[in-house]
Amino acid sequence: MHGIRGERLYAALLLSLMGLRPAEVCGLRWEDVDLESATIVIANTRTMMGNRYVVEKDTKSLAGERDLPLPTPVLAALKAFRARQAEEKLALGEAYVVSGYVLVHETGEAFTIKQLRRRAYRLMELLGLRRVRLYDARSSCFTFLANNGVPDHILA
């Protein structure tokens, strides 16, 4: 992840690696992030219907709604991204869209899941990495944690 530390998707990709679905990453709002206690609440998703319309809704299931601790690298990345957004808002003034979402473009508009995927794949290509679906990265992370002794009830 060192090659992307300054990239706009850095925090989003770290969130994906800690188990969030792409729709959860796109649906994460700053009101669901507590930078002081280093936790997030997963309660909202943003997905696409027919690759054309954004659909915002609750998590896939009640089990999908959960509170998660933020590992130190993810917390640092979110803090840095929050500061970056504040600078962008200051630079754009009234033209900046205050969407409330964590993953936003330079203009403040929220990313769609399609935009997240496209930009992530382009970044993987630029870095010479094998293309990995974000959802598969999530599964790989769970497998790694399970193989390294993290109990099943924590991964659920």
SULVEN-V130700 format. One record per pair of residues at least 24 apart in sequence whose ideal C-beta (glycine too) atoms are under 10 Angstrom apart, sorted by the first residue. I is the first residue (numbers start at 1). J is the second residue. Records with the same first field share a line. If there is no record, write none. Layout:
I->J ; J
This chain:
1->73 ; 77 ; 127
2->127
3->123 ; 126 ; 127 ; 128 ; 129
4->120 ; 123 ; 124 ; 126 ; 127 ; 129
5->73 ; 76 ; 77 ; 80
6->80 ; 84
7->119 ; 120 ; 123 ; 126 ; 127
8->81 ; 84 ; 85 ; 103 ; 104 ; 105 ; 106 ; 111 ; 119 ; 123
9->81 ; 103 ; 111 ; 116 ; 119 ; 120 ; 122 ; 123 ; 134
10->73 ; 74 ; 76 ; 77 ; 78 ; 80 ; 81 ; 84 ; 123
11->73 ; 74 ; 75 ; 76 ; 77 ; 78 ; 79 ; 80 ; 81 ; 82 ; 84 ; 102 ; 103
12->77 ; 78 ; 81 ; 102 ; 103 ; 111 ; 116 ; 119 ; 120 ; 134
13->74 ; 77 ; 116 ; 119 ; 120 ; 123 ; 124 ; 134 ; 137
14->70 ; 71 ; 73 ; 74 ; 75 ; 76 ; 77 ; 78
15->40 ; 42 ; 68 ; 70 ; 74 ; 77 ; 78 ; 102 ; 103 ; 134 ; 138
16->116 ; 120 ; 132 ; 134 ; 135 ; 136 ; 137 ; 138 ; 141
17->71 ; 73 ; 74 ; 134 ; 137 ; 138 ; 140 ; 141 ; 144
18->68 ; 69 ; 70 ; 71 ; 73 ; 74 ; 138 ; 141 ; 142 ; 145
19->66 ; 68 ; 137 ; 138 ; 139 ; 141 ; 142 ; 145 ; 155
20->45 ; 68 ; 134 ; 138 ; 141
21->45 ; 47 ; 59 ; 60 ; 64 ; 113 ; 134 ; 135 ; 138
22->46 ; 47 ; 103 ; 111 ; 113 ; 114 ; 116 ; 117 ; 120 ; 133 ; 134 ; 135 ; 137 ; 138
23->47 ; 48 ; 55 ; 56 ; 57 ; 59 ; 60 ; 64 ; 112 ; 113 ; 116 ; 134 ; 135
24->59 ; 60 ; 64 ; 66 ; 113 ; 138
25->101 ; 102 ; 103 ; 111 ; 113 ; 116 ; 120 ; 134 ; 138
26->54 ; 56 ; 101 ; 102 ; 103 ; 104 ; 110 ; 111 ; 112 ; 113 ; 114 ; 115 ; 116 ; 117
27->54 ; 55 ; 56 ; 57 ; 58 ; 59 ; 101 ; 102 ; 103 ; 110 ; 113
28->78 ; 100 ; 101 ; 102 ; 103 ; 110
29->99 ; 100 ; 101 ; 102 ; 103 ; 110
30->78 ; 82 ; 85 ; 98 ; 99 ; 100 ; 101 ; 102 ; 104
31->100 ; 101 ; 102
32->67 ; 100 ; 101 ; 102
33->70 ; 75 ; 78 ; 79 ; 82 ; 102
34->67 ; 70
35->70 ; 75 ; 78 ; 79 ; 82
37->67 ; 69 ; 70 ; 75
38->68 ; 69 ; 70 ; 71 ; 72 ; 74 ; 75 ; 78 ; 79
39->67 ; 68 ; 69 ; 70 ; 75
40->66 ; 67 ; 68 ; 69 ; 70 ; 74 ; 75 ; 78 ; 102
41->65 ; 66 ; 67 ; 68
42->66 ; 67 ; 68
43->67
44->101
45->113
46->101 ; 103 ; 110 ; 111 ; 112 ; 113 ; 116
47->112 ; 113 ; 114
48->112 ; 113 ; 114 ; 115 ; 117
51->112 ; 113 ; 114
52->112 ; 114
53->112
54->110 ; 111 ; 112 ; 113 ; 114
55->113
56->101 ; 110
63->156
66->156
78->102
